[in-house]
């Protein structure tokens, strides 16, 4: 398991980033980098639903008591991790389909979008942990005017960079 990453103000993490294999760290760390840019505290964990089911259950039970507001879950194959997390919480879950395996993430993307009714997971593009972080910030910004201001600046900067 990873250690919590606190923002500059020492606040507790608001977003949890999880993935099932340490091999997914490079892709999923993009989410943490962008969350840090927005000043959003997060924590990051690698927990396999198949190899560490009890540890995952304990982690999921502590999400809300710890003040986590959004979960970003990197999922490969059948998208099991994101679906399992979504089934065990009422928090918004954003799934990042990972391009591992023979179908280069298309299986995970399909799995994320075909979860059963009542178990929603928002899906972003394959390996696009950055968009997952932006979406997490947008969810938090609904009730956080400072984050909303930072989002507008981010989008303005993004547009300016695209024009050059």
BAMIDREN-147626 format. One record per residue (C-alpha): residue number from 1; x, y, z. Coordinates in nm, 4 decimals, padded with zeros to 6 digits, m for minus. Example, Ala and Ser with C-alpha at 12.3 -4.5 7.8 and 13.67 -1.06 7.14 Angstrom:
BEGIN
<1; <01.2300; m00.4500; 00.7800>>
<2; <01.3670; m00.1060; 00.7140>>
END
This chain:
BEGIN
<1; <00.0000; 00.0000; 00.0000>>
<2; <00.1056; 00.3543; m00.0618>>
<3; <00.1362; 00.6364; 00.1819>>
<4; <m00.0993; 00.9326; 00.1876>>
<5; <00.0173; 01.2332; m00.0094>>
<6; <m00.0780; 01.5558; 00.1620>>
<7; <m00.1135; 01.8915; m00.0028>>
<8; <00.0834; 02.1995; 00.0975>>
<9; <m00.1729; 02.2970; 00.3606>>
<10; <m00.1411; 01.9631; 00.5411>>
<11; <m00.5000; 01.8633; 00.4631>>
<12; <m00.6108; 01.5023; 00.4556>>
<13; <m00.6476; 01.3319; 00.1167>>
<14; <m00.9745; 01.3957; m00.0682>>
<15; <m00.9073; 01.1595; m00.3597>>
<16; <m00.7920; 00.7987; m00.3523>>
<17; <m00.5988; 00.6590; m00.6487>>
<18; <m00.5878; 00.2807; m00.6660>>
<19; <m00.4639; 00.0220; m00.9135>>
<20; <m00.4099; m00.3513; m00.8879>>
<21; <m00.0467; m00.3891; m00.9927>>
<22; <00.2713; m00.1918; m00.9222>>
<23; <00.3314; m00.2151; m01.2995>>
<24; <00.0467; 00.0364; m01.3418>>
<25; <00.2177; 00.3002; m01.1269>>
<26; <00.3687; 00.4997; m01.4140>>
<27; <00.0325; 00.5445; m01.5840>>
<28; <m00.1665; 00.6094; m01.2671>>
<29; <00.0906; 00.8507; m01.1192>>
<30; <m00.0225; 01.0979; m01.3873>>
<31; <m00.3437; 01.1390; m01.1861>>
<32; <m00.1500; 01.2206; m00.8706>>
<33; <00.0701; 01.4705; m01.0511>>
<34; <m00.2317; 01.6620; m01.1786>>
<35; <m00.4134; 01.6455; m00.8444>>
<36; <m00.1022; 01.7951; m00.6831>>
<37; <m00.1018; 02.0719; m00.9428>>
<38; <m00.4536; 02.1640; m00.8277>>
<39; <m00.3539; 02.1431; m00.4608>>
<40; <m00.5798; 01.8426; m00.4013>>
<41; <m00.4451; 01.5969; m00.1471>>
<42; <m00.4641; 01.2320; m00.2517>>
<43; <m00.3361; 00.8942; m00.1562>>
<44; <m00.2226; 00.6187; m00.3864>>
<45; <m00.2382; 00.2431; m00.3370>>
<46; <m00.1641; m00.0722; m00.5294>>
<47; <m00.4047; m00.3442; m00.4144>>
<48; <m00.5108; m00.6466; m00.6142>>
<49; <m00.8726; m00.7561; m00.5695>>
<50; <m00.7597; m01.1114; m00.6419>>
<51; <m00.4323; m01.1355; m00.4480>>
<52; <m00.5254; m00.9129; m00.1505>>
<53; <m00.9053; m00.9209; m00.1168>>
<54; <m00.9114; m00.8636; 00.2609>>
<55; <m00.6722; m00.5696; 00.2394>>
<56; <m00.8876; m00.4216; m00.0370>>
<57; <m01.2034; m00.4717; 00.1718>>
<58; <m01.0402; m00.2958; 00.4671>>
<59; <m00.9228; m00.0114; 00.2422>>
<60; <m01.2718; 00.0350; 00.0936>>
<61; <m01.4344; 00.0377; 00.4387>>
<62; <m01.2121; 00.3293; 00.5411>>
<63; <m01.2685; 00.5532; 00.2376>>
<64; <m01.5545; 00.7633; 00.3713>>
<65; <m01.4386; 00.7745; 00.7365>>
<66; <m01.1022; 00.9100; 00.6128>>
<67; <m01.2739; 01.1888; 00.4201>>
<68; <m01.2143; 01.0542; 00.0694>>
<69; <m01.4625; 01.2134; m00.1722>>
<70; <m01.3675; 01.0581; m00.5092>>
<71; <m01.1905; 00.7372; m00.6118>>
<72; <m00.9818; 00.6958; m00.9273>>
<73; <m00.9363; 00.3267; m01.0065>>
<74; <m00.7013; 00.1945; m01.2721>>
<75; <m00.8501; m00.1218; m01.4181>>
<76; <m00.7323; m00.3748; m01.6694>>
<77; <m00.9001; m00.6717; m01.8302>>
<78; <m01.2537; m00.7050; m01.6994>>
<79; <m01.2307; m00.3779; m01.5034>>
<80; <m01.2820; m00.5738; m01.1827>>
<81; <m01.1111; m00.3273; m00.9501>>
<82; <m01.3219; m00.0231; m01.0393>>
<83; <m01.6407; m00.2285; m01.0319>>
<84; <m01.5603; m00.3805; m00.6946>>
<85; <m01.4851; m00.0385; m00.5453>>
<86; <m01.8046; 00.1091; m00.6940>>
<87; <m02.0079; m00.1783; m00.5509>>
<88; <m01.8758; m00.1066; m00.2013>>
<89; <m01.9128; 00.2712; m00.1791>>
<90; <m02.1487; 00.5542; m00.2622>>
<91; <m01.8543; 00.7747; m00.3613>>
<92; <m01.8004; 00.8654; m00.7268>>
<93; <m01.5598; 00.6204; m00.8912>>
<94; <m01.3675; 00.7131; m01.2037>>
<95; <m01.2225; 00.4210; m01.3953>>
<96; <m00.9047; 00.4406; m01.6002>>
<97; <m00.8916; 00.1496; m01.8444>>
<98; <m00.5316; 00.0314; m01.8573>>
<99; <m00.3677; m00.0919; m02.1765>>
<100; <m00.2370; m00.4161; m02.0360>>
<101; <m00.3148; m00.7480; m02.1964>>
<102; <m00.3847; m00.8602; m02.5487>>
<103; <m00.6607; m00.6092; m02.6280>>
<104; <m00.4588; m00.2987; m02.5317>>
<105; <m00.7195; m00.1737; m02.2838>>
<106; <m01.0260; m00.2080; m02.5050>>
<107; <m01.1483; m00.4949; m02.2840>>
<108; <m01.1127; m00.2771; m01.9734>>
<109; <m01.2887; 00.0164; m02.1408>>
<110; <m01.5790; m00.2057; m02.2377>>
<111; <m01.5868; m00.3607; m01.8894>>
<112; <m01.6055; m00.0175; m01.7249>>
<113; <m01.8954; 00.0919; m01.9413>>
<114; <m02.0909; m00.2325; m01.9024>>
<115; <m02.1099; m00.2648; m01.5246>>
<116; <m02.4540; m00.3628; m01.3977>>
<117; <m02.7226; m00.1052; m01.3140>>
<118; <m02.6625; 00.0509; m00.9737>>
<119; <m02.2834; 00.0166; m00.9984>>
<120; <m02.1813; 00.3196; m01.2037>>
<121; <m01.8220; 00.3986; m01.2889>>
<122; <m01.7267; 00.7013; m01.4973>>
<123; <m01.4812; 00.5908; m01.7646>>
<124; <m01.2102; 00.7987; m01.9274>>
<125; <m00.9933; 00.7059; m02.2244>>
<126; <m00.7448; 00.4207; m02.2191>>
<127; <m00.4434; 00.5078; m01.9996>>
<128; <m00.5806; 00.8614; m01.9540>>
<129; <m00.5239; 00.9048; m01.5806>>
<130; <m00.4846; 01.2782; m01.6405>>
<131; <m00.8479; 01.3095; m01.7527>>
<132; <m00.9518; 01.1045; m01.4504>>
<133; <m00.7806; 01.3598; m01.2265>>
<134; <m00.9449; 01.6521; m01.4087>>
<135; <m01.2840; 01.4838; m01.3681>>
<136; <m01.2157; 01.4230; m00.9973>>
<137; <m01.1291; 01.7915; m00.9531>>
<138; <m01.4473; 01.8893; m01.1393>>
<139; <m01.6516; 01.6732; m00.8989>>
<140; <m01.4825; 01.8356; m00.5985>>
<141; <m01.5177; 02.1835; m00.7493>>
<142; <m01.8971; 02.1634; m00.7392>>
<143; <m01.8736; 02.2571; m00.3712>>
<144; <m01.5320; 02.4262; m00.3721>>
<145; <m01.5098; 02.7742; m00.5310>>
<146; <m01.1291; 02.7826; m00.5062>>
<147; <m01.0997; 02.4610; m00.7088>>
<148; <m01.3501; 02.5967; m00.9595>>
<149; <m01.1265; 02.9021; m01.0082>>
<150; <m00.8209; 02.6780; m01.0509>>
<151; <m01.0103; 02.4695; m01.3066>>
<152; <m01.0953; 02.7766; m01.5131>>
<153; <m00.7284; 02.8804; m01.5082>>
<154; <m00.6252; 02.5280; m01.6090>>
<155; <m00.8715; 02.5251; m01.8984>>
<156; <m00.7627; 02.8743; m02.0074>>
<157; <m00.3959; 02.7678; m02.0006>>
<158; <m00.4829; 02.4492; m02.1884>>
<159; <m00.6606; 02.6500; m02.4584>>
<160; <m00.3726; 02.8982; m02.4874>>
<161; <m00.1227; 02.6137; m02.5241>>
<162; <m00.3372; 02.4549; m02.7954>>
<163; <m00.3302; 02.7775; m02.9998>>
<164; <00.0509; 02.7865; m03.0155>>
END
